[in-house]
Amino acid sequence: MPDLFTAQQLADYLQLSKRTIYRLVERNQIPAVRVGGQWRFPKSAVDYWLDMRLSALPSSDLNVLQAEAAESALALSETLADANALIAIPAGEKSDVVREFVARVEFPEPVDRDLVARRVLEREGLCSTAMPGGVAVLHTARWEPRVLRVHDVVAVGRLSIPIDFEALDGGRTGVLVLILARNERSHLVLLSKMTRLCQEAAFVRQLTAARSAGDVRALVTEFERTVFHAPHPTGA
């Protein structure tokens, strides 16, 4: 894989159209350099941008990212197992809370939980994933090797007492969402979808107030269908 992408190579890498790539360039929303009159995109800078700037993108751009990705049919609601839909987490220090959350997630394949927690905390050390409204979208850094090989996992945890998770708005965080993907494309789809949903005040409000795992799964399914105009999952 090249270290410096052409526009077409970047489009292939992210499974987006070249038109969307150039649109992001025009808005100065993706790292790019001019080489011989052509735009080039450093892979390391792109990966860093996707991780650090995704939550700052407007909802319209997040919609485009998830809609164009090759695995856009991948649904948050289908990746969120009942056992992981509302995990109770005791309050504490940020690092302890993350480790406790990871320890309580049910994984569909063998995984090194200590490694997962360490990678999530390393990502948090760059800047907090806490968003306004009280939800943090935890994940490992895009440029790190995947911790899962076969499956994608989404888990939702709720703290007994909201804590300071270093959100930019200074608010406290009471809900944690963990996203772990088996490959970079799934990572982009799931992370952009959840980030987009967390920009909906009604979604965050109802997620914070959900009483059961069934409520959480139904909420994610409904907002995913409404926001992304997707059909209900089979059997829903």
Beta strands, then each sheet from edge to edge (+ up, - down):
strand 1: 4-5
strand 2: 33-35
strand 3: 38-42
strand 4: 87-89
strand 5: 130-131
strand 6: 135-139
strand 7: 153-164
strand 8: 172-180
sheet 1: 1+ 3- 2+
sheet 2: 4+ 7+ 8- 6- 5+
end
